[in-house]
Amino acid sequence: MGLSRSSGDFDRIYSPPEPPETARRSRRRTVVAAGVAVAAVASLAFLLFRTGDDSGGATVPGTSSGGPGASGTSGGAVEPVYRSLPPACRSVSPETVRRVAPGGRPEMSGNDTLSYCAYGSRTPTAGGEYRWLEIDARLYPSGTGGTAIDSARRHFGIKWTLAGKVTEERTVTLERRSGLGDQAFHWFKTDRRLPLVTGQIAVRSRNVVITVSYSERTAGEKGLAAQRERCLDEVAAVTREVLRHLR
């Protein structure tokens, strides 16, 4: 990292032309004057060095020395951010898939900022057991609206707002949740048209928003409380597994 340059111009040391009678000055006076000028330049260079080094070697906002990247904030602080997403289907172990969605075949898609994976078997109207696990991860780069983390916060806030306004499902539980990422909420709901329940967790970690959903056939009103607890436990375990794969 080089020395910081002053934002403004500074006056250079300048000696005006001497009148004709300077020719009569002694050689000794000329040497002394030159020595004074050199000393002044050296003093100025020392002051500029001290000014550029006052940062104590701090990282320049928007850069990083390794690991996750960095995103500058309005206060000049540096927040680490993720630069890429792991494939969602590789973020969950085969053991987890066999437990949560046995027999499910992966369906996946993605690009630089989106990673999606789902495992499921059977349809809710075909009879028999139905289970569906879905993982959606989205990475937000910095943009005109602010930093990458600002973008992720806005998206997470929109998800929370929409969950409170949904009409196609009946919400049983919708609550903020601690202990997962930087922000999180869990949501347990029943489908109004199909005999299904869904447990879902949305979590923001830095500039990534992850949504994990798990659906299964409803156990009926009498078994709803136990089913709620089990479904939310399952999606929490999967969410922690996905978060561990972020780098």
C-alpha positions as a printed Julia matrix, in Angstrom:
247×3 Matrix{Float64}:
   0.0     0.0     0.0
   1.5     3.37   -0.97
   1.43    6.57    1.01
  -1.77    8.61    0.89
  -1.47   11.78   -1.17
  -2.78   15.06    0.1
  -6.09   16.01   -1.49
  -5.01   19.6    -2.02
  -2.01   21.27   -3.64
   0.8    22.64   -1.46
   3.1    25.52   -2.22
   6.54   24.49   -3.33
   9.53   26.22   -1.79
  10.42   28.97   -4.22
  13.32   31.43   -4.28
  12.67   34.65   -6.25
  15.34   36.01   -8.62
  18.14   37.86   -6.84
  18.97   41.48   -7.76
  22.21   42.07   -9.69
  24.24   42.89   -6.58
  23.93   39.23   -5.42
  27.02   38.52   -7.49
  29.03   40.16   -4.69
  27.76   37.65   -2.06
  30.34   35.34   -0.72
  30.49   31.71   -1.72
  29.92   30.82    1.92
  26.53   32.6     2.05
  25.41   30.77   -1.13
  26.26   27.41    0.38
  24.4    28.28    3.6
  21.28   29.34    1.69
  21.29   26.12   -0.29
  21.61   24.14    2.94
  18.58   25.92    4.44
  16.47   25.09    1.37
  17.44   21.41    1.5
  16.55   21.25    5.2
  13.14   22.81    4.55
  12.34   20.28    1.81
  13.38   17.4     4.08
  11.14   18.71    6.9
   8.15   18.98    4.55
   8.69   15.42    3.26
   8.82   14.11    6.84
   5.51   15.82    7.69
   3.83   14.36    4.59
   5.11   10.9     5.53
   3.68   11.17    9.03
   0.31   12.38    7.69
   0.0     9.45    5.25
   1.0     6.92    7.91
  -1.49    7.97   10.61
  -3.89    5.21    9.5
  -1.77    2.65   11.28
  -1.95    0.31    8.27
  -5.79    0.1     8.28
  -7.47   -1.59    5.32
  -8.87    0.79    2.73
 -12.7     0.56    2.62
 -13.84   -1.72   -0.19
 -10.76   -3.96   -0.11
  -9.78   -7.08    1.77
  -6.53   -8.82    2.61
  -8.07  -12.29    2.22
 -11.12  -14.48    2.93
 -14.53  -12.91    2.35
 -14.53   -9.64    0.45
 -15.39   -6.31    2.02
 -18.16   -3.79    1.6
 -17.79   -0.17    2.68
 -20.47    1.57    4.73
 -21.44    5.22    5.01
 -19.35    5.51    8.16
 -16.22    4.28    6.38
 -16.17    0.94    8.22
 -15.4    -2.28    6.37
 -17.88   -5.16    6.49
 -16.86   -8.59    5.15
 -19.03   -9.97    2.36
 -19.3   -13.21    0.41
 -18.12  -13.22   -3.21
 -19.71  -16.49   -4.38
 -22.29  -19.14   -3.49
 -21.69  -22.88   -3.08
 -24.07  -25.13   -5.07
 -27.15  -25.54   -2.87
 -27.38  -29.31   -3.45
 -23.82  -29.7    -2.14
 -24.64  -27.73    1.01
 -26.71  -30.58    2.46
 -25.28  -33.99    3.28
 -26.77  -37.2     1.78
 -27.63  -38.29    5.32
 -29.74  -35.17    5.83
 -31.54  -35.69    2.53
 -32.32  -39.33    3.41
 -33.77  -38.22    6.76
 -35.77  -35.21    5.59
 -36.82  -36.22    2.06
 -36.11  -39.94    1.6
 -36.03  -41.02   -2.02
 -36.09  -37.44   -3.26
 -34.21  -36.63   -6.43
 -32.42  -33.27   -6.64
 -33.69  -30.5    -8.86
 -31.16  -27.68   -9.15
 -30.49  -24.4   -10.89
 -28.31  -21.39  -10.32
 -25.88  -18.75  -11.49
 -23.41  -16.31   -9.92
 -25.98  -14.84   -7.54
 -28.6   -17.61   -7.16
 -28.3   -21.2    -5.98
 -31.42  -23.37   -5.8
 -31.98  -27.02   -4.91
 -35.07  -29.1    -4.12
 -35.66  -32.72   -3.13
 -39.11  -34.29   -3.28
 -41.09  -37.43   -3.9
 -44.75  -37.99   -4.79
 -47.4   -35.33   -5.2
 -49.79  -34.33   -2.43
 -52.79  -35.56   -4.43
 -51.31  -38.95   -5.37
 -51.68  -40.5    -1.92
 -49.01  -41.91    0.3
 -46.15  -40.06    1.93
 -45.16  -36.66    0.62
 -42.05  -34.69    1.57
 -40.43  -31.71   -0.08
 -37.18  -29.93    0.88
 -36.26  -26.69   -0.85
 -33.12  -24.54   -0.47
 -32.84  -21.09   -2.03
 -29.69  -18.95   -1.58
 -29.22  -15.49   -3.05
 -26.06  -13.38   -3.06
 -26.34   -9.59   -3.27
 -23.49   -7.53   -4.73
 -23.08   -3.84   -4.02
 -25.1    -1.51   -6.23
 -26.35    2.02   -6.66
 -28.65    1.64   -3.65
 -25.83    1.03   -1.16
 -23.53   -1.77   -0.08
 -24.03   -5.47   -0.7
 -25.13   -5.92    2.91
 -27.64   -3.07    2.56
 -29.16   -4.88   -0.45
 -29.44   -8.14    1.47
 -31.07   -6.37    4.43
 -33.7    -4.84    2.14
 -34.5    -8.2     0.54
 -34.78   -9.87    3.94
 -37.12   -7.1     5.11
 -39.33   -7.62    2.06
 -39.56  -11.37    2.77
 -40.61  -10.66    6.35
 -43.27   -8.17    5.23
 -44.7   -10.49    2.57
 -44.89  -13.39    5.03
 -47.17  -11.29    7.22
 -49.48  -10.5     4.28
 -49.79  -13.94    2.67
 -53.32  -15.19    1.9
 -52.78  -18.53    0.08
 -51.62  -20.23    3.3
 -52.86  -20.06    6.84
 -50.11  -18.89    9.14
 -49.81  -20.82   12.39
 -46.53  -19.28   13.58
 -44.46  -16.37   12.24
 -41.69  -15.2    14.55
 -38.27  -13.56   14.54
 -35.54  -16.03   15.45
 -32.11  -15.61   17.05
 -29.0   -17.76   16.77
 -29.02  -18.06   12.97
 -26.96  -15.67   10.86
 -27.41  -11.92   11.3
 -31.22  -11.93   10.92
 -33.71  -14.77   10.8
 -37.38  -15.69   11.16
 -39.28  -18.96   11.1
 -42.72  -19.57    9.67
 -45.08  -22.52   10.02
 -48.15  -22.57    7.78
 -50.86  -24.82    6.38
 -52.02  -24.89    2.76
 -55.63  -23.78    2.28
 -56.2   -26.05   -0.75
 -53.99  -29.11   -0.15
 -53.43  -31.27    2.92
 -49.94  -29.87    3.47
 -47.97  -28.06    6.16
 -44.74  -26.16    5.61
 -41.97  -25.13    7.97
 -39.71  -22.39    6.66
 -36.71  -20.4     7.86
 -35.33  -17.3     6.17
 -31.91  -16.1     7.31
 -29.52  -13.34    6.28
 -25.78  -13.83    6.72
 -23.83  -10.74    5.58
 -24.87  -10.23    1.94
 -26.52  -13.65    1.44
 -30.18  -14.49    2.1
 -31.05  -18.18    2.47
 -34.55  -19.66    2.58
 -35.09  -23.3     3.58
 -38.56  -24.85    3.35
 -39.82  -28.3     4.27
 -43.33  -29.53    3.45
 -45.18  -32.74    4.32
 -48.71  -34.09    4.54
 -50.69  -32.62    7.43
 -51.26  -34.67   10.56
 -54.56  -32.87   11.25
 -55.43  -30.28   13.87
 -54.81  -32.62   16.8
 -51.24  -33.32   15.75
 -50.48  -29.83   14.46
 -48.48  -28.63   17.49
 -46.1   -31.61   17.42
 -45.81  -31.39   13.64
 -44.98  -27.69   13.87
 -42.14  -28.34   16.32
 -40.67  -31.16   14.26
 -40.86  -29.32   10.92
 -39.21  -26.19   12.31
 -36.49  -28.31   13.93
 -35.79  -29.96   10.59
 -35.47  -26.71    8.64
 -33.3   -25.2    11.38
 -30.89  -28.15   11.14
 -30.73  -27.87    7.34
 -30.25  -24.09    7.55
 -27.26  -24.48    9.89
 -25.77  -26.98    7.47
 -26.14  -24.58    4.54
 -24.66  -21.68    6.52
 -21.55  -23.72    7.32
 -20.81  -24.02    3.59
 -20.69  -20.26    3.0
 -17.15  -19.02    2.44
